[in-house]
Amino acid sequence: MLVKSEVIEKIGFLRPEFFLSGWDTLEYSLRAKKAGFKLLYVPSAVIWHKYSAAGVKLNIIKRFQDALVGDVTFCVLACPRGLYMPFWTLQVILKFLRDRIVDVFNVLTKSEKRDKLRRMVRGRFR
């Protein structure tokens, strides 16, 4: 995400409470749009992160708690009110469920790879 300095001067930085849940850029975009700034989406843009949040070793329960708090915080503080509230609430719930399924899949995949490697080392690879 590229942001002009005048946007930061007017609306501030991204809110840290949304970082682990992944709502930070959407919430920031909503604030920028509400402040009168024009948003531009470039689907061909590629961003390379030097450090990945995925590389951080977090307890699965801690990740679950952080994500839930971030999702609920987003829905309470940033979701557009009125007619669209049920839509945003559903979006938050679906994103939360999708992310938790991915977390569980990643844990299962890693443990299966670890078990497979252990069998290979012990000479039981089939």
N, C-alpha and C positions, 0 to 999 in steps of 0.2 A: 504494500500500500504506500503510495506516494502522497504526501500531504504538504501543502504550502504552509509557510511559516505563519501567514496571517490566520489560517484556520486554527493553528495551535494557540496563537495569541488570543483569539476570540473564544474558543470553546475548551481550551486546555488539552491535556494528553488523554490517552486511552485509560479507561478505568481498570485498575488492577484486579478488582473483584470479578471481572468477567474473563480474565486471561485463561485460566485452566479449563473453563467450560467451552471456550471457543466462540463466545458471543462478542468478544471485544471489538472486532472490526465492524460488525453489523451495528452494534450500539453506537460506535463512533460515527459511522456513516449516517445514522438516523439523526444524531445531534448536529452534524455538519449540515445536513439537508434542512433541518428545522431552523438553523441559524442563517439560512439563505445561500449557502454555498452549492455550487453545481457539482454533482457526482458524475464520474466517468468510469465505465467498466470496460476493461480491455481484456477480452478472453484469451488473446494470444500471448499476453504477458507471462513471463516465467520468473519466479522468485526463488532464489537459492538461499537457504538458511545456513549460516555457518555452524550454529549450534541448534540442535533439535530438542524440543521439549519431550519428544518420544524417547530420547536417550536418557532422560532423568529417571532414576530408579525410584518409583513411588509405590508404596503399599497400595494394593488394589482397593482396599477399603477406604484409604485416604483419598485416592483418586475419585472414587464413587461419591464420597462426601463433598469434596471440592466441586465436582461437576454438578451435583444436586443443588448445592448452595448457589453456584453461579447461574444455573438455569432458572431457579426460582427468583433470584435477584434480578435477572434480565427481565423476566415476565412482569415482576412488580414495578421495576423502575423504568424500563425502556419500551415495553410493548405499547404500541399505539392504543389509546383508549377507544371506547365506544363500539362501533359495529365490528371492528376487526379483532377485538379482544379474544373471542373464542378461537379464531384462526391462529393467532399468535400463541395462545395457550396450547393448542394442539401441536403446533410446530415445535414448541419447547419440549413437550412430552415425547414426541416422536424422535427428536434429535437426542434426547437423553437416553431413550431406549436403544436407539441405534448405536450410540457410543458405548453403552454398557455391553451390548452384544459383541462389538468389536473388541472390547477389553477382555471379555471372557474367552473369545476365540484366540486372541493373542497369547493369553496365559496357557490355554490348552495346547496351542501349537508349540510354544516354547518348551513345555514339559514333555510333549511327545518327541521333539527333537533331542532333548536332553536324554530321554530314555533310549532313543535309537542310538545315540552316540555312546552311551554307557554299554549297550549290547555289543556295539562294534568293537569297543575297547576290550571287552571281555571275550571276544571271539564268538559271539552268538549271533552275529549278523546274518539275517536270512534274506 
